[in-house]
Structure formats: structure tokens, C-alpha cells
Amino acid sequence: MEQSLRPEQLRSARREAGLTQHQAADRLGVSQAYLALLERGRRSVTAQLGSRIVHLYGLGALALPLCAENLDAWDSSSLAAGLASLGYPGFRQLTGVEHQNPATLLLAATAASDVEVRVVEALPWLAVEYDNLDWEWLIRETKLRDIQNRLGFIVTLARQVAQKRGDGSATRRLCDIEETLERARLVREDTLCQASLSDAERRWLREARPSEASHWNLLTDLEAQLLPYAAL
């Protein structure tokens, strides 16, 4: 577990929320002494407490703790719920879900062996909507798992979506991330979270996949222009 909220950010966010240390501790359900330790960096913010802090201080999901642990616990249902909590329109019917840091969610989805197509289709949206997520952390974690090609392809699609929307800021940022991942591109073949593809499907995709998928050595037919939110 890594903190996105640093001690100095905890202090400044509390003050900007107009709360004393005693008031904040009371609303967070912790002692003032414990909150003081958090604000001095003597204790780490847990995922559960991090969620309460983000809500109380009015912070965004990017402030939530980063977590690269227990990635196997994520499945299509929990990933869809996480995407819903971050505002993905395709899963707006899912409610009452605890927020996740977008970088944690993108890592969990990218690392999964088999994910439903509807979830995979949402990943470029996540990269566009939260283009200022902690890319350094995310790239490091994907490299550790040899899945940087998956992330590279997702970023490529996200950059194309940003361009289609006319979002210059996101396009520039994603272009930089794409170039960083390009330098770490692997030559081995992989799927985009679809390990259960049959041999026949794999043979077909080698011939029919778009150029972007071929570049990232992935067996997938996903294209930016076919994504439901590309023009939003």
C-alpha cells in the first residue's frame, strides 16, 4: 500500500476544509493523537481511512492510497463497480461502491488474466478522464509484471480518444506516457486480458487485429473509433 496523500497534504487539506485537528479526528473516528501522527508521517493511511479522509476533506479519487496488493481478488464485477464509482457512464447503474484510486483500478484490470470485454472497453476512458493519475507508480508496477504492452495499448487508445474529443491537455500528457512505455515495449505476444482465447481466435486476431494492437504485440480487435464514449 502506498500513500497518495502525503503528510503535508493531509495537513493542508484539513485546513482548507476549515477543520481543526480535533474536529477532523472526531469526524474520521480516530483520536486526535492518531491524526497528528498521520500528519507527521509517523503512521500510514489505510485504504478505509483514506476513503473517509477523501470524503471529509472534499478531495478527489486521485488522493486515495495506491495499492498493488491482492490483484487476484479483482474480477469483472468488482472492476465494473470500481469504474462506476469513478463515473464511467457504461456502469452508471452500479451504486454504493467504495471509491478506488484510478491508478489502482487500472493496474488491477490490466494485470487480470480474463476480463469481460465491457470492462476492457472502459479502460481507455479511465486513462483519459484521469490523465493526471500517478503514471510513474503505474508504469513501474506494470513493468514488474511484464504487462507494459497492455498498458501501452490502452494509453494509445486513450490518446486517440482524447484527440477525437479535442482535449489537447490530455492528448499531450498521454502522448508522453505512450513514448515512455514505447521504450519498454516487449516483443512477446500477449492478449488484452483475454487469456481464454481459443487457438482459432488467436489465429484470426493475428491477421485481423488493428495496427495499434499489432504494434503492442497484443491479440485484440479493440479500436478507439469503436469505443462508445470516443466522441463524448
N, C-alpha and C positions, 0 to 999 in steps of 0.2 A: 504494500500500500504506500503510495506517495502522495504527499500533500500538494494540492494546487494552491491552497490558502497558506501563505507564509505568515509567521508570527506578526510581522509589521502590518500585513494586510488585515489580519484579524483585528488588530487594534484600530486601524484607520476605518475599517468597515463598520465596526461597532460605533465609533464616534460619529461617523457620517449618518448612521441610523438614529442618532440622538439618544443613545443609551449609555448609562453608566455601567461600569463593570458589574456592579451588584444587580442592576436591573436585567442586564443581559443574562447573567448566570441564572437568575431566578426563572426567566422565561425558557432558558435552554434545559433546565432541570439538572444543573450541576452547581457545585459550590463556587463561591467567588474565588476561593484559593485555587481551585482546579482551572478555572478560566484564566486566572493570572498566569498559571504555569503554561497554558496553551499559548498565551500571548507573548510569553518569553521564550517559546520554543523548547520548553522542558518536557512537554507531552505532545504526542501526535494526535491529530484529529481523526477519529474513527469515521467510517462511512456513515453510520447512523447519525452521529453528532454533526457531521459535515452537512448533511441534508437539512438538519434543523437550523444550523447557522446560516446557510444559504437562504432559507425561507425567512428567517427572522430579520436578517440584515438586508434583504431585498437584492441578493446577488444572483447572478445567472448560473447556469449549469456548468459553465467552464471553471467555476470556482470549486466544484466538488472534488473530493480526493480521486486521484488516479489509481487504478488497481489492475494489475496484470496477473492476479492470482485466481485460481479455480476457474479458468476459462472453459473447462469442460462442462461446467454447470450450466452454461448458456445453451439454449436451444432456440428454435424458430419462434416459439411462443413468447419466451422471455425477451428475445431480441425485438420482436414486434412491439411488445409492451414498452420497452425502453425507448424505441423510436417514437411511439405515441407520446410519451412523456416529454419528448423534445420537440413536439409539434409536427411530426410527419403527417401530412393530410391523408395518406392512404390508410392510416390506422387510427383515425380520429375517434372511432367507436370504442377504443380501449381507454378506460379511465381509471383513476385512483391508483396510478403506478408511481412508485418512488423514482425520483429523477436520478439519472446517471450522468457522469461526465461524458460528453460526446466522444472523447478520445478513448475512454474505456470501452464504450459500446462499439466503436469502430474496430478496435483491436479484437474484441470478443467475436464479432461477426466475421472478420477477415480470417481469424485463426480456426474457425469452425470447419469440420470436415464436410458436413452436409447441412445446407440451409435452404429453406424454401425460396423459390425464385422471387416471390413477392418481397421477401426481406432483402435479398441481394440487390434487387432493383432500387431499394431505398438508400443504399449506401452512398452513391454519388450525391444524393440530396443532402445527406448528413455532412459530407465534406464541403459542400457549397454553403449551406446555412451556417455552419460553424467553421468557416475557413481560417479563423484565428485560434483554433484549438492548439493544444501542445503537440505540435508536429515533431519536435525533437524527441520527445518521450515516445511517441507513437512509432516513429521510424526506427528508433533503437530497439523497441520491443518486437517489431516485425522482423528485423534483421536477425534477432536472436532465434527466431522460429523459422527462418528461411521462407517467409511469406511476403517479402517486399514486392515481389512481382504482382501479387494480388492487390496490394495497396497502390502500387503504381498505376495499374489499370483503372482502379476506382478513381484515383486522382485525375487521370486522363479524361475519363467520362465527366467528372465533376467540372473540370476546366472547360470542357466543351459546353456543358450546360450553362456555366457562368457566362461564357461568350455569347451563347444564344440569347440569354436574358439581358445582355448588355451591361453586366456587372463587372466593370473594369477592375475594381479593387480586388474582388475575389479571383478574377482571372489571373491577375499578376501574381498574387500570393500562391495560387495553385500551380501556376507555371513554374515558380521557383521550387516548390515541393516536388513537382514532376521531374525537374532536372536533377535534384538531389537523389531521388530514387533511381533515375536512369543510370547513375554512376554505380549503383549497387545491383543492377538487373542481373538475374540468374538465367543461365542457358537451359536449365532443365524444364521439362514440360510439367504443367500443373493444371488444375481446374480452378474455377472460381467458386470454391466452397461447394463443390458438387462431386465428391469422391465416388458416389454410387453410379456415376455414368457407366453405361454398358460399353463394351468394346465397339459395337456398331455405332453408338452415339459419338464415341471418341473419334472414330474414323471419319464420320461425317463432318464433325466440327473442325477437324484439321483442314478440310477442304473448304468449308463454308463460313468459317469464322471471319469477322471483320478484321481489317488490317491492324487495328489497335490491339486486339486480342492476340493476334499473331506476333506482334512486336513484343508483347509482355509474356509470350510463351504460355498463354492460357487457352484452355479449351472452353470457350463460351461464345454465345452468339449475341451477347448483350451489346447494344449500341445506344449512344446518347440520344439520338434522334427519336428513338422508340420509347424513351422513358416518359411516363405520364405527366411529369412535372417540368419537363425540359423548357417549356415556353412560358411558365408561370412567372 
